[in-house]
Amino acid sequence: DKLTPLNGSLTGNEVSQFTNGAIDLDGTFHGQSSLGEFTYTYHAQLDPIHMTAVQSGQLSFANGDTANVEGFGLSVSSGLTDDASALANVTEVLHFTSGTGRFANGLGSLVVQRTQSIASENYDSTLATFGSFQGYCMAGRGNGPRRPGNSVAGRARG
């Protein structure tokens, strides 16, 4: 196993729904990274008062490798645009918890910085987002230790 830089860009959509005093967010992003193409799907719960969120998700790479992550984020409004919609700057810190292939040892962290459109104050909407990330992982040959029962993708919905 070796320490491997992991950086790249992403774009996608996040669907938000106001439920029981919080905002549930489900996102799907696609992107390019230093380790290849990937899709990132996640579920987060946002506190609308403090604009902080906890999340869990999975990075799925084109070669079949996956990395499960957990983390937290902060959203800060950057003001209104010409068409009266708003933009938010989102920063997320994600930690690898488990995975397959190169990510089987579940070690690594990412910092994601993205810009998100907020079409209105309606919390039940689909939001476009784009950004970049940087971090590292302990990439191996797929024979690292497994952490049974630690799949965040399964816990995100259940």
Secondary structure as UniProt FT lines:
FT   STRAND          2..19
FT   TURN            20..21
FT   STRAND          22..33
FT   TURN            34..35
FT   STRAND          36..47
FT   TURN            48..51
FT   STRAND          52..61
FT   TURN            62..63
FT   STRAND          66..80
FT   TURN            82..83
FT   STRAND          86..99
FT   HELIX           101..103
FT   TURN            104..105
FT   STRAND          108..118
FT   STRAND          125..139
FT   TURN            148..149
FT   HELIX           152..157
//
